[in-house]
Amino acid sequence: MSRRLIITGGSRPREMVLVDTLIVGRDPACDITETNDPLLSRRHAAFSAGNGSATVRDLESRNGILVNGAKTKEARLSHGDVVQIGHLQVKYVDEVGPFTDVPGPDAEATRILDAPTVLSNDVATKKLSI
């Protein structure tokens, strides 16, 4: 199982794996930080993973958080949800197998071929001398 946050809209796009808790804010000590975003509070929001689910929670920030466009204090996240925090857009991706982006087996690529024929030295020498 892989829970990821795909972060855009900041100084650089990035992707992080959500294992425990990630804090978003302007403070350089935060896990996800944008020091130059005036819309972010020092400790703005927390993403948490546990027991088969993931949540985002506003940490009493000045500007709040939006989940899929709706302002909220806390929300349980589903695959594809987008959280707006300041100028950051954070897309939640929950990849639980079977993976749909992995191609299936290719019959032609996995076909067992006949064992190669090994030529003796005499046959190889005769063919070269002709």
Secondary structure, 3 states (H helix, E strand, C coil): CEEEEEEECCCCCEEEECCCEEEEECCCCCCEECCCCCCCCCCCEEEEEECCEEEEEECCCCCCEEECCEEECEEEECCCCEEEECCEEEEEEEECCCCCCCCCCCCCCCCCCCCCCCCCHHHHHHHHHC
